[in-house]
């Protein structure tokens, strides 16, 4: 299931980037269908496994937050970014989410990380920093070579 999900996500990202870059689709068009499919699937599974919940204002607030803000707005922003960011920049954002989720898990749920988990997170963090800073290093080394006299 994880492999199928990864392949599906990669195909979705590649197709979305292609459609946005070529102007064949607008970000809103690429948000509506996946959000509707995901919402229908989650509602179906949720109702089948848990039944229909009783109404409460906190539940309505959670649904509004998760649906409108955390879902629709964030997904729209992500799709918009696919048109403007390079593929590796989008990948960096995905990798930063890994670090953010782990940090929230530790801060909110007071969970601890094993040495291997912490090592993996640090490696991912340093990789993101390296990729972000490498263009600066390349530019400064080119400037240094351009100003140096030929031997």
N, C-alpha and C positions, 0 to 999 in steps of 0.2 A: 504494500500500500504506500509506503514511504517513497519507494522508487517511482511508482506511478505518479505520485503527487509531485515529486521533483521534476520528472520529465514533463508533466503537464504544465507546471509553473514555468519551466524554461521555454516551452513552446509558446505559452501565453505571452511571456515577456518579449520574446523575439518577434512574434506576430504583432503585438501592440506597438512596439518600437517601429517596426516597418510601416504599419498603417499610419502612425502619427508623423513619421519623417516624410513619407510620400504624400501626405495630405489627403489620404483616402478616408480618414476617419478623424473625428474630433474627440478630445478627451471625454466629454460627456457621453458620447456614444459607446465608448469602451468601458465606461463605469456602470451604466445602467444594466446591461445584460448580465455581466458576472455578479453584480450585487443582487439582482433579482433571482438568479439561479441559486446563489449561495443562501439567500434568505429563505427561499422556498424549501430548499433541502434541509436547512437547520430547523425550520418550523415543523416540517414533516417528522423528522427524527425526534425532535423535542416533544411534540404532542404525542407521538407513538410511545415513547419511553416514559414520559413524565405526566402525560395528561395535560388538560388545559388548566393553567394556573388561575387562582382567584385574583381579582383585580385589587391592586393597592397602589397608592400614590408613589411609594418608593420603587415599586416594580415599574411603573410608568416612567419614572425618572431614569431608571437604569436603562430601559429600552430606548428612550429618547437619546440618552448619552451614547450608548453603544451603537445605535442605528444611525443617528444623524451626525454626531460629532466624530466619534471614534471610527465609525464605518464609512459613511458616505463622504464626509469632508476629507478624511485622511486618504481614502482611496482615490478621490478626485484629485487631490494634491499629488499623490504618487503618480497617477496617470499623466497629469500635466508635466511632472518632472521628467517623464520618459521621453518627452519631445525635446527637452532642453538639455538634459544631462547626457554625458557619454555613458556607454554601458558599464565601464569600470567604476564610474562615479555612483551609479545606481547600486552596483554591487557593494560598494563601500557603505552605503546607507543600510543595506540589508545586514551587513556584518556588524555595524554599530548597534542594530536592534538586538542582536544576540547579547552584546555587552549590557545594554540597557535593561533587558528582561532579567538577566542574571543579577544585576545590581538591585533592581526592584524586588526580586525574590529574597535577596539577603536583607534588604532594608525593611520591607513590609512584613514578610513572614518569618524573619529572624532565622533563616536557614543558613547553614554553613556550607562552604565549598571544600571539596577535597583538594589535595595538592595537584592532582592531574587536571581537575576542572579549572582551578585557578590558573594553572600553567597554560591551558588551552585558551582561556579568556585573555590572558596577558599576551599570548602569541597573536591572537586575532587583533587585539588593540594595537600592538606594535606594528603589525602589518598594515593596518589602516593608516597609522601615523606615517609610516614609511612611504606608502603610495601617495599620500597627500603632500609630503615634503619633497619627494624625488624630483618633480618638475622644477622646484626652486634650486635644488642642488645642480641640476643639469644646466639651468640658465646661468648660474654663477660660475660654473666651470667653463662654459662657453665664453663668457665675458672675460674670464681670466686668461684663456688661451688667445682670445682676439687681441687683447692688449699686450701680450708678451711678444718680445722681439724674436724674429726667426734666428736660429743658430746657424 
